[in-house]
Amino acid sequence: MYDRNQPHNALPMLPPGDVEDDPQILKKLVLASRALAAVNATIQRIPNPLMLINTIALQEARTSTEIENIFTTEDELYKAVSDTAKEDRTNIATKEVLRYREALWAGYQHLTEKGEIDIGLIIRVFQQIKNTTSELRPPQAVVVIKRGESEFRAGETIYTPPRGKDIIESLMKNLTEYLNDDIKYPTDPLLKMCIAHYQFEAIHPFQDGNGRTGRVLNLLYLVNKNLLSQPALYLSQHIIKHKEDYYTNLAAVTQRGAWKDWIIYMLDAVEKTALYTSALINDILNQMAETFTHGKNHIKWYNKELNETLYSQPYIKPKTIGDVIGKTSRTTVIKYMDELVKAKILVQKRDGKEIYYLNEDLIRILER
């Protein structure tokens, strides 16, 4: 019998029991798959997909850290992204968000090199998120998940993950084999993502940072299976809006093996997130087109590369623009920046001695 106060060493290996033939799951799977295909097509319309690093991926990073009760303002975040040289002066919460974003792209690079979700990738993502050299938690580490101070019955044990010699290693080996071996485990990849996300959180392989690591893995797995061309799905937004349901459904799988509700919850998250992300990217693309036309009509040196740069991040430093237009003199670059402000393409903002230039059209879309 399951006891939340004891290590859950009886956590079953994957795959779970028969969940693939349930009519409700299959219906939801079709809707989620269709929405995911649509958002992927939208992502591929972006002229430079890597611009999503500082737009969709940055919002995903901020929201994912909020799930762990780590909060930063958009203003601090945008300033930090635009001026990496001053990262040492960035507040702790903002650094946590930036590390999540960097973990996402470190994992993406690892995936490009190795071609699969392996233990090395998972550890690399975790280490980047937590800024540590630690690996899987050791067998003697007493890790217990408790209710937060602000919750009802604060301090009460919610779950005790597996613990002991070779137990975590064995469970993680099974998890990565399940994700990578489509011959032995021929489950639809979107269903696999839902199932594997629960399993990862239940294994809780690290002493901290498991939630964020697991959410990065969701996106990387979708990329690995060619369901996304870039890890740009704003999935954490749905989770934080329905945080109580997320944890309730996780617990139900552990306590009763209630896979159906969990899978439907996750597929619904994918569907709604994909629809939202598609709309978000379309709004950015439409605004980019309008800004380009406006810029060409008002500034003779305005071009496509500059326009794309202005939509690569919400806050722009003069040096960034100087690099694009091939100007090194600060005085000259500031004159060009003044033209962008005069044309109302950018807005100037002073923060102490620093001057930032804001793309308010992009900010409005990202923060709606």
N, C-alpha and C positions, 0 to 999 in steps of 0.2 A: 504493500500500500504506500502511495506517495506521501512523504513527510517533508514539508518545506523547510524544516529545521535541520534536515540531514542532507549531505551531499547527494545529488540526484545521479548516482552512479548507474542507475538502471535506465538512464536515458537510452531509448532504442536507437539502433543504427538506422540509416536510411537505406532503402526507401520506406516510407510509411505504408500503412495498409492501403487498400484499393480506394483511391480518391478520384481517379481520372475519368471514371464513367458516370459520375454524378451529373444529372442533367442541369442543375443550377450552376455548378462549377463550369461545365462546358459552355453554357450560354454566356456566362460572365467572361470566360476565356476568349470567346469570339469578339466580344465588345472591346476588351482590353487590347487584344492583338491588333484589331482594326485601328484603334486610337493610337497605338504605339507606331504602327506603320505610317500613319499620317504625320505624326510629329517628326519621324525620321526623315520623311520626304521634305518637310519644312526646314529641318536643320541643314539639309543638303542644298537648299536655296541660298544659304548665307555665303557671300563671296569669300570670306575668310573664316572658316569654322572655328579657328582658334580664338577669335574674338569673344567666344562664349566663355572663355576662362574668367573674364572679369565682369560678365553680365549674369547669365543663367547660373553658371557654376558658382559664382560668388554668392548669389542669393541662396542657392542650395546649401552652401557652406554655412552661411549665417543662420539659416533656419534649423539646420541639423544640430548646430551647437546650442541653439535655444532649447531644443528637446532635452538637453542635458543641463538646463538652467544656467547656461553661459550666455550672457547678453552683451551686445555691443550696438552702438548706433550706426546707422548707415553713413553718417557724416565721418565718423572716425574710420570706418572701414574703407570708404572711398578714398580718403586722404592717404591712408596707409598703402593702398594698392597703387596710387599714382606716384608715390614717392618712397620706393623701397629702401633708399639710402637712409631714411630716418626710422627704419623698423625698430631699432633698439629703443626708441622713445614711445613706441606704440603701447597702449594699455594691454593688460594681460588677456582680457576677453577678445580683443581684436586679434591678438596674436594667435589665439586658439582657432579663430575662424580662418585666418590665413593659412594656418597649418593644415586645416581640413582641406582647403582648396589645393594646397601643394600635395597633400596625400593623394587626392583624387588624380592629379596629373602624374605623380610618381608611379601610381598603380597603373595608369593608362600606358605609360612608357614601358613598364615591366611587361604588361600584357602584350604590347606590340613586339617586344623582344622574344618572349617565351611562348606566346600563343595560347596560354591556358591560365586558369586560376589555380595557382599552386600555393603551397605553404609559404614559400619565399615571398610571393606577392602580398599575401595577407599580412605577414610580419612587417614587410616594408611599409605598407599603408599604416599599420598601427604605430610603428616607430616614428613616422612622419607626423602623425596626429598628436602623439604624446611627447615628441621631441626627446626620445629615449633610445637606448641601445638594448633594452629588455626584449625578451622574446616570449614564448608561451609561458604562462605562469607555472612556477614550480609546484610539485605535488604537495608540499607542506603548507603552501599559502592558504590561509583560512579566509576565503572570499565569501561574503554573505551579502545579499541584496536586501536592503531594508527600506521601509517607507521614509520619505523625506520629512523634515521638521515641520513643514506646513501642512502635511497630510493628516487625515484622520488615523488615529492609532500610530502616531509618529514613532519610528524606531522599531516597529514590528517587522520581523523577518518575512519577506515576500517569497524569496527563493534562495536555495543554496545550490550552486552549480556543482557539477561533478568534480571530484578531487581524488588524487592518488597517483601512484606510480604508473606511468604509461597510459593512463586513462584518457587524458586530454589529447595526447598524440594519436591514440587509436581512433578517437572520435573525429579528429580533424582529418586524418587520412581518409576515413570513410566519406566525410563531407566533400573533400576535393575530388575524390574518385567519382562520387555521385554527380558532381557538376561537370566533370570532364569526359566521362566515359558514356557516350550516347548510345553505344551498342549494348552495353550491359544494362544501362538505365535509360531506355528510349522514351523518356517522358518529355512532353512539350517544354521547351526551355523557360517559358514564362511561368509555368507551374513549378518547375524546378527552382526558379528564383524565390517564389513564395515559400516553398518547403525548406529550402536551404537557409533562408533568412531566419526562420524560427530556429532551426537547428544550430546555427551559429550563435544566436543569442542565448540559447539554452546551454550550449557548451561553455560559453563565456570564457574563451581561451586566454584572455589577458586580465591583468589585475585591474585595469581601468581602460576606458576608451572603447569598450566593445560595441556600444550603440553606434557611435560614429563610424567605426571601422566596418560594421555590418552594413550600414547604409551606403558607404562607398562601394562595397563589394556588390551590392545590388546593381548599381549603375555599370560597373566594370563587367559584370557577367552579361548584362544585356548587350554591351558592346562586343564582348567575346563571341556571342551567338549571332552577331550581325543584325540584332533587332534595333540597335542604335549605332549610328556612325561616330557619334561623339558622346561622352558621358554627360549629357546636358538634359537632364530630366529633373524638374523641380519637385521631387518626390517627398521631401521632408515637410513641405508646406502642408500637404494633406495629412501627414502623420501628426503634426503638431496641432492641427485643427481638430483632429479626432484622436487625441492622445490617450484618453481614457479607454476608448474602444480598442486601441492598439494593444495596450497592456492587458486588458481583460481577455482579449482573444489569444494573446500569447500564453497567459496563465491557463486558459481552458485547454489548450493542446497539452500542456504539461500535466495537468490534473486529470483530464478525462479523455485525452486523445482526440479532442474535438477539432479535427483538421479542417472540416468543411467551412466553418465560420471564419477561421483564420485565413484560408485561401481566398474566399470570397472578399474578405476585407482587403487583402493585399491586391487582388485583381481590380477591385473598385478604386483603390488608391492609384494604381497604374493608369487605369482608364481616365479618371478625372484629372490626374496630373498631366497626362499626355495632351488632353484637350486644352487644358490651361496653358501649358508650355507652347503648344502650337499657336494659340492666340497671341501669347506674349511675343514670340519670335516674329509673327506676321506684323504685329504692331511696330516692332523695332524696324523691320524691313521697310514698311510703308513710310515710317518717319524718316528713315535714312534717305529714301528716294525723294521725299519732299525737301529735305535739307539740302540734298545735292543740287536740285533744281534751283532752290533759293540761293545757294552759295554761288553757283555759276552765273546767276543773274546779277549778283551784287559785288562779287570779288573776281577780278580777272585771272588770278593765279589759283583759284579754287579748283581742285581736281578730285578724282575718284579715290585715290589713295588717301588723301587727307580726310575725305568724308568718312571712309572706313575707320581711320584712326580715331576720329572724334566719337565713334560708336564702339570703340574697343573698351572704353571704361568711362564712368560718369565724370570723374575729375581728371583734368588734363594739366600737366605741367608744361611750361613753355619749351623746355628742352625736347620733350616728345614731339612737339610740332616742328621744332627746328630740325630735328633728325629727318622728318618726313619731307620737308621742303628744301632741305639741303643748305640751311643757314646755320652758321655757328656763332655769329656775333649776337650777344644777348640783346643789345640795343635794337638790332635789326629784327630779331625774333619778336620782341615786345611790340614793335610796330605792326607786325603781322597779326599778333594776338589782338591788338587794339582794333584791327579791321574786322576780325571775327566777332568781337564784342559789339562793334558798331552795327554790324549786320544782324545782331541779335541771335547769332548761332551759338555763342558761348556767353556766360555771365561771369564776371570777375568776382572773386571772393577773397578777402584778406583774413588771414589767421595769424596774428602777431606780425612777424616780419615776412611770413610766407604769403605768396599770392597763388591761389588756385583758380583754375578756369573750369566752370561747371557746364556740362551739357544737360540743361534742365529738361529738355525733351526726353532724353534717355532716362533720367532720374524719375520723371513722372510716370513713365511706363513701368519701370522696375518696382516702384514703391506703391503701386495702386493696390 
